[in-house]
């Protein structure tokens, strides 16, 4: 709690998201969007929480056990928890949620699960196909960890569940006008005694910095989640309370169509030429704020997984031309880049195009909506060219690579080729017996993807930012003496002034 103050009940927290709404599906097994861990959190709660250090802490489960070779995990479920429809949250419910995730096939997290056994109402035993010391950390940051009521979904259907989240959370979704407003009301039957403190929460999605800045200044909102760099800079100038978390939140990477037949990017020399031709640090510095860091690898400079031996591709136009000539493209070639449609992404693509033009690579920019991006980039081939693909750090680089860049199940495997060398290093990571051993193999895999084969060109790593008024407490943002959390905890939030 805030220094010298005790939590007060009542009031509605008014939250603004500094971007358009990207998630239109609140049913974890069918949505591809990790933003659910924020937007659905008032209704749907996770099995684990993540502290700022990246440690996974049991939440809906009381504790867990793991066998010696990390092939079997046993979850002990908290007692006396019910979903908001009054049905019990128990081991059968957890098993059902995992089964739906595997059945839908959108989220491959549960593919590693060989079998599940309900021992009793409080105990679930999970057997994995292969050893995985990262299973808990990966689950804690995956939407598969968010629990929904099996009864509600079986009664009304998965399509209904996409817009009607029924979980164990402190609030109930009462209204949803997509990309405009979400209204949550207090769940009077919430399992944590005395919580939530708030009567309700409202979300508004405002993809306009000037409008949002004015509204926040007029006290129309108590909090801004995910403010843009421009907005963050203006808030800082006015000495508003803002926090830039000191851990990587997500990243953007440029991937080449190395598996697309006939693409110039099947040639390693061409991929390396494109990397040398782009001055990415200059682009990031010019387009983004202090919470963005240009990097030359799939890690953050402050993290233990950072590999100082990775050289990356310092801007060198002459080297780029030399490699293109050696690859048989002395005059360059025409290609394309695809990205989700935002103003910031458009500016980034235009900057990349301006650099590539200098070495003869003519770039067509394709800005697409989220549905098209999912279908034509993540789930099927984007064809010849490059794609800007987000990459989340949850809770760290190793877990993210294991989750997203598995050479057998990677979503964009259809357009990106992973070599046998990389596959071997990946296997070494997941079979490691200790974090130290896994870290060693991660660094080698990272170096191979970038310096060795140029399959990916890192753009930036972003640290999460938040803005909140002085009357807001209990967010888990690390302000005052609060314990920082990587995802917010709506049940603990309270307002000093109702």
Residue pairs with C-beta under 8 A, 6 or more apart in sequence:
1 7
1 473
1 474
2 473
2 480
2 496
3 480
3 481
5 473
5 496
7 197
7 473
7 474
7 492
7 494
8 197
8 494
8 495
8 496
8 498
9 197
9 198
9 199
9 494
10 197
10 198
10 199
10 495
10 498
11 198
11 199
11 494
11 495
11 497
11 498
12 198
12 199
12 200
12 201
12 202
13 198
13 200
13 201
13 202
13 222
13 223
13 472
13 490
13 493
13 495
14 202
14 204
14 220
14 221
14 222
14 223
15 201
15 202
15 203
15 204
15 221
15 222
15 223
15 224
15 225
16 203
16 204
16 205
16 206
16 212
16 215
16 216
16 221
16 223
16 224
16 225
17 203
17 204
17 205
17 206
17 224
17 225
17 226
18 206
18 207
18 209
18 212
18 224
18 225
18 226
18 227
18 228
18 231
19 205
19 207
19 226
19 228
19 342
20 179
20 205
20 207
20 342
21 39
21 178
21 179
21 205
22 33
22 35
22 370
23 31
23 33
23 35
23 36
23 39
23 40
24 162
24 178
24 370
25 31
25 33
25 162
25 163
26 36
26 39
26 40
26 43
26 44
26 161
26 162
26 163
26 164
26 165
26 173
27 148
27 153
27 158
27 161
27 162
27 165
28 36
28 40
28 44
28 97
28 101
28 107
28 143
28 144
28 146
28 148
29 97
29 100
29 101
29 103
29 104
29 106
29 107
29 144
29 158
30 104
30 106
30 158
30 161
30 162
31 106
31 143
31 162
32 106
32 107
32 374
32 378
33 143
33 370
34 142
34 143
34 392
34 394
36 44
36 143
36 146
37 46
37 141
37 143
37 146
37 487
38 225
38 487
38 488
39 182
39 203
40 146
40 165
40 167
41 169
41 487
41 488
41 489
41 490
42 169
42 170
42 171
42 173
42 184
42 201
42 490
43 84
43 165
43 166
43 167
43 169
43 171
43 172
43 173
43 184
44 146
44 147
44 148
44 165
44 167
44 168
44 169
45 59
45 60
45 146
45 147
45 167
45 168
45 169
46 59
46 60
46 140
46 145
46 146
46 147
46 487
47 58
47 59
47 60
47 61
47 75
47 94
47 139
47 140
47 145
47 147
48 56
48 57
48 58
48 59
48 61
48 136
48 139
48 140
48 145
49 56
49 57
49 59
49 140
49 485
49 487
49 489
50 56
50 57
50 140
50 141
50 394
50 395
50 485
50 486
50 487
51 57
51 483
51 484
51 485
51 486
52 245
52 246
52 247
52 478
52 483
52 484
52 485
52 486
54 137
54 247
54 395
54 396
54 486
55 395
56 136
56 137
56 139
56 140
56 395
58 64
60 77
60 78
60 81
60 89
60 147
60 168
61 75
61 76
61 77
61 78
61 94
62 76
62 77
62 78
62 79
63 76
64 73
64 74
64 75
64 76
64 136
65 73
65 74
65 76
66 72
66 73
66 74
66 135
66 136
67 73
69 131
70 128
70 131
70 132
70 133
70 135
71 127
71 128
71 130
71 131
71 132
72 125
72 126
72 127
72 128
73 125
73 126
73 128
73 135
73 136
74 119
74 123
74 124
74 125
74 126
75 91
75 94
75 123
75 124
75 125
75 126
76 122
76 123
77 89
77 90
77 91
77 94
77 121
77 122
77 123
77 124
78 89
78 191
79 122
80 191
81 88
81 89
81 168
81 191
82 88
82 89
82 168
82 189
82 191
83 89
83 93
83 147
83 148
83 149
83 151
83 152
83 166
83 167
83 168
84 149
84 166
84 167
84 168
84 169
84 172
84 187
84 189
85 149
85 151
85 152
85 166
86 189
87 93
87 149
87 150
87 151
87 152
88 121
89 147
89 168
90 121
90 122
91 118
91 119
91 120
91 121
91 122
91 123
91 124
92 118
92 121
92 150
93 147
93 149
93 150
94 124
94 147
95 116
95 118
95 124
96 150
97 144
97 147
97 148
97 150
98 110
98 113
98 116
98 126
98 144
99 110
99 116
100 153
100 158
101 107
101 109
101 110
101 144
102 110
102 111
102 113
104 158
107 142
107 143
107 144
108 406
108 409
108 411
109 138
109 139
109 142
109 144
109 403
110 144
111 409
112 128
112 129
112 130
112 132
112 135
113 126
113 127
113 128
113 129
114 127
114 128
114 129
115 126
115 127
116 124
116 125
116 126
116 127
117 124
117 125
117 127
118 124
119 125
128 135
130 430
130 431
131 430
131 431
131 433
132 138
132 402
132 430
133 432
133 433
133 434
133 435
133 438
134 398
134 399
134 402
134 430
134 438
137 395
137 396
137 399
138 399
138 402
138 403
139 145
140 395
141 392
141 394
141 395
141 399
141 486
142 394
142 403
146 167
147 167
147 168
148 161
148 165
148 166
148 167
149 166
149 167
152 161
152 164
152 166
153 160
153 161
153 166
156 164
163 176
164 173
165 173
168 191
169 187
169 190
169 490
169 491
170 186
170 187
170 190
170 192
170 195
170 196
170 490
170 491
171 184
171 185
171 186
171 187
171 196
171 198
171 200
171 201
171 490
172 184
172 185
172 186
172 187
173 182
173 183
173 184
174 183
174 184
174 185
175 181
175 182
175 183
176 182
176 183
179 205
180 204
180 205
181 202
181 203
181 204
181 205
182 202
182 203
183 200
183 201
183 202
183 203
184 200
184 201
184 202
184 203
184 490
185 199
185 200
186 196
186 198
186 199
186 200
187 196
190 196
190 491
192 491
195 491
195 492
196 490
196 491
196 492
196 493
197 474
197 491
197 492
197 493
197 494
197 495
198 490
198 493
198 494
198 495
201 490
204 221
206 212
206 215
209 228
209 230
209 231
209 234
212 221
212 224
212 227
212 231
213 231
213 234
213 235
215 221
216 224
216 235
216 240
216 467
217 238
219 469
222 468
222 469
222 471
222 472
222 495
223 466
223 467
223 468
223 469
223 472
223 475
224 231
224 235
224 466
224 467
224 468
225 466
225 488
226 464
226 465
226 466
227 235
227 242
227 465
227 466
227 467
228 289
228 344
229 287
229 288
229 289
229 290
229 291
229 292
230 289
232 242
232 244
232 289
232 291
232 465
232 467
233 289
235 242
235 467
236 242
240 467
241 467
241 468
241 469
241 470
241 479
242 465
242 466
242 467
243 465
243 466
243 467
243 477
243 478
243 479
244 290
244 291
244 463
244 464
244 465
245 463
245 464
245 465
245 466
245 477
245 478
245 484
245 486
246 302
246 463
247 300
247 393
247 463
247 464
247 486
248 300
248 303
248 393
248 397
248 461
248 462
248 463
249 392
249 393
249 462
249 463
249 464
250 390
250 391
250 392
250 393
250 461
250 462
251 295
251 298
251 390
251 391
251 392
251 393
251 458
251 459
251 460
251 461
251 462
252 348
252 388
252 389
252 390
252 391
252 458
252 459
252 460
252 462
253 298
253 388
253 389
253 390
253 391
253 456
253 457
253 458
253 459
254 337
254 352
254 386
254 387
254 388
254 456
254 457
254 458
254 459
255 386
255 387
255 388
255 389
255 412
255 415
255 416
255 455
255 456
255 457
256 263
256 265
256 271
256 274
256 386
256 416
256 454
256 455
256 456
256 457
257 263
257 265
257 266
257 381
257 382
257 383
257 384
257 385
257 386
257 387
257 415
257 416
258 265
258 266
258 271
258 415
258 416
258 417
258 455
259 266
259 413
259 414
259 415
259 416
259 417
260 266
260 381
260 383
260 384
260 415
262 384
263 335
263 384
263 385
264 270
264 327
264 329
264 333
264 335
264 384
265 271
265 274
265 335
265 384
265 385
265 386
266 417
267 327
267 328
268 453
268 454
269 323
269 324
269 326
269 327
270 323
270 324
270 327
270 329
271 453
271 454
271 455
271 457
272 313
272 323
272 454
273 319
273 320
273 321
273 323
273 324
273 327
273 329
273 359
274 320
274 356
274 361
274 386
274 457
275 312
275 313
275 320
275 454
275 457
276 313
276 314
276 315
276 316
276 317
276 319
276 320
276 323
277 315
277 317
277 320
277 355
277 356
277 358
277 359
277 361
278 313
278 315
278 352
278 355
278 356
278 457
279 315
279 355
280 294
280 315
280 457
280 458
280 459
280 460
281 294
281 315
282 315
283 294
283 348
283 351
283 352
283 355
283 459
284 292
284 293
284 294
284 459
284 460
285 294
286 351
287 344
287 347
287 348
287 351
288 344
288 460
288 462
291 462
291 463
291 464
291 465
292 460
292 461
292 462
292 463
293 300
293 301
293 460
293 461
293 462
293 463
294 459
294 460
295 301
295 458
295 460
295 461
296 310
296 311
296 312
296 313
296 450
296 458
297 306
297 307
297 310
297 312
297 446
297 447
297 450
297 458
298 391
298 397
298 400
298 401
298 446
298 449
298 450
298 456
298 458
299 305
299 306
299 307
299 397
299 446
300 306
300 393
300 397
300 461
303 396
303 397
304 439
305 396
305 397
305 398
305 439
305 442
305 443
305 446
307 443
307 446
307 447
309 443
309 447
310 446
310 447
310 450
310 451
311 451
312 450
312 451
312 458
313 454
313 457
317 358
317 359
320 359
321 359
321 360
324 330
324 332
324 359
324 360
324 361
329 360
330 360
331 360
332 359
332 360
332 361
332 362
333 360
333 361
333 362
334 361
334 362
334 364
335 361
335 362
335 363
335 364
335 384
335 385
335 386
336 363
336 364
336 365
336 366
336 383
336 384
336 385
336 386
337 349
337 352
337 353
337 363
337 364
337 365
337 366
337 385
337 386
337 387
337 388
338 366
338 367
338 368
338 373
338 376
338 377
338 382
338 385
338 386
338 387
338 388
339 345
339 346
339 348
339 349
339 365
339 366
339 367
339 368
339 373
339 387
339 388
340 367
340 368
340 369
340 370
340 373
340 388
341 367
341 368
341 369
345 367
345 388
346 365
346 367
348 388
348 459
349 363
349 365
349 367
349 388
350 365
352 363
353 363
353 365
356 362
356 363
357 363
364 385
368 376
368 377
376 382
377 387
377 389
377 412
377 415
378 389
378 411
378 412
379 411
380 414
381 414
381 415
382 412
382 415
383 415
387 412
387 415
388 459
389 412
391 400
391 404
392 400
392 404
393 400
393 461
394 400
394 486
395 486
397 442
397 446
398 429
398 435
398 438
398 439
398 442
401 426
401 429
401 442
401 445
401 446
402 426
402 429
402 430
404 410
404 411
405 418
405 426
405 449
406 426
407 413
407 418
407 422
407 423
407 426
408 423
410 416
410 418
416 455
416 456
417 455
418 426
418 455
419 448
419 453
421 448
421 452
422 445
422 448
422 449
422 453
422 455
425 441
425 444
425 445
425 448
426 445
428 441
428 444
429 438
429 441
429 442
429 445
432 438
432 441
449 455
449 456
450 456
450 457
450 458
464 486
466 475
466 477
468 475
468 477
468 479
470 496
471 495
471 496
471 497
472 493
472 495
472 496
473 480
473 482
473 493
473 494
473 495
473 496
474 482
474 489
474 492
474 493
474 494
475 482
475 488
475 489
475 492
475 493
476 482
476 483
476 484
476 485
476 487
476 488
476 489
476 492
477 484
477 488
478 484
